[in-house]
Amino acid sequence: MKRLGFIHDMMDVKVLILFVTARSNYPMTNQEIYELCCQDECLSYFDVCAALPEMVESGHLEVTDEKYTITEKGRQDGAITEDSLAFTVRQSAENAVAKFNRQIRRSSYVKTQILPREKGDYSVVMSLDDDMGNLMTMELVAPDRRQAMRLSRLFEIQAEAVYNNAMNTLLLAEDQID
């Protein structure tokens, strides 16, 4: 039976992996590589898992703490071979990697920490940074661990909105004082 899609053999899988890892700004796990490469119905998780050790052995990828990065050799070989990828696969993979890069970058700017306190409640320390440094650090007290976890999770999703609301509230208050 003929396979549908554009990824037909292990060489296609490796070219796609090189394409994705060359565009990623961050090291990736095998699961993340699979998710970013999964732009074709013929690619399976097992294809990626089989290709990665071979690519490390050939010097195209490096692995540290179970995260993969492309080597200079991989970058050069990938640049030569990436034209063999179907346009639609290339575009989908490029969009997926761009989204991945944005998510990882944002997560490096938003931090939360839950600290138990003496009376049994919890402090939730939340911070928002940018390229220049810290924009805001805020600490809220939650009565139990469950609510502390909720505050932490929701801040990670809404950090920019919390910052903007705090700035707007304070700046509006300044106008009312004058």
TATA-V882434 format. One record per backbone hydrogen bond with DSSP energy under -1.0 kcal/mol. CO is the residue of the C=O (numbers start at 1). NH is the residue of the N-H. E is the energy in kcal/mol with one decimal. If there is no record, write none. Layout:
co=(CO CO)
nh=(NH NH)
e=(E E)
This chain:
co=(9 10 11 12 13 14 15 16 17 18 28 29 30 31 32 33 34 37 40 44 45 46 47 48 51 52 53 54 55 55 60 62 64 67 68 69 71 72 73 74 75 76 77 78 81 82 86 87 88 89 90 91 92 93 94 95 96 97 98 99 100 101 102 103 104 106 106 109 111 113 115 117 121 122 123 124 125 126 127 128 128 133 136 138 140 142 144 145 146 147 148 149 150 151 152 153 154 155 158 159 160 161 162 163 164 165 166 167 168 169 170 171 172 173 174)
nh=(13 14 15 16 17 18 19 20 21 22 68 33 34 35 36 37 38 39 43 48 49 50 51 52 55 56 57 58 60 61 71 69 67 64 28 62 75 76 77 78 79 80 81 82 84 85 90 91 92 93 94 95 96 97 98 99 100 101 102 103 104 105 106 107 108 109 110 129 127 125 123 120 117 142 115 140 113 138 111 135 136 130 128 126 124 122 148 149 150 151 152 153 154 155 156 157 158 159 162 163 164 165 166 167 168 169 170 171 172 173 174 175 176 177 178)
e=(-1.6 -2.4 -2.4 -2.1 -2.3 -2.5 -2.3 -2.4 -2.9 -2.0 -4.0 -2.4 -2.4 -2.6 -2.2 -2.2 -1.8 -3.3 -1.6 -1.6 -2.5 -1.9 -2.1 -2.4 -2.2 -2.0 -2.5 -1.9 -2.2 -1.6 -2.3 -2.3 -1.5 -2.6 -2.0 -3.0 -2.4 -2.5 -2.7 -2.6 -2.1 -1.4 -1.8 -2.0 -2.2 -1.7 -2.7 -2.8 -2.2 -2.6 -2.5 -2.3 -2.2 -2.4 -2.2 -2.1 -2.3 -2.9 -2.1 -2.4 -2.6 -2.3 -2.5 -2.3 -1.2 -1.6 -1.1 -2.4 -2.8 -3.0 -3.2 -1.7 -2.8 -3.1 -3.1 -2.2 -2.0 -3.2 -2.3 -3.0 -1.8 -2.5 -2.6 -3.5 -3.3 -2.8 -2.0 -2.6 -2.0 -2.6 -2.4 -2.7 -2.9 -2.4 -2.0 -1.2 -2.5 -1.1 -2.4 -2.4 -2.8 -2.7 -2.4 -2.6 -2.8 -2.7 -2.3 -2.7 -2.5 -1.9 -1.7 -1.4 -1.5 -1.3 -1.4)
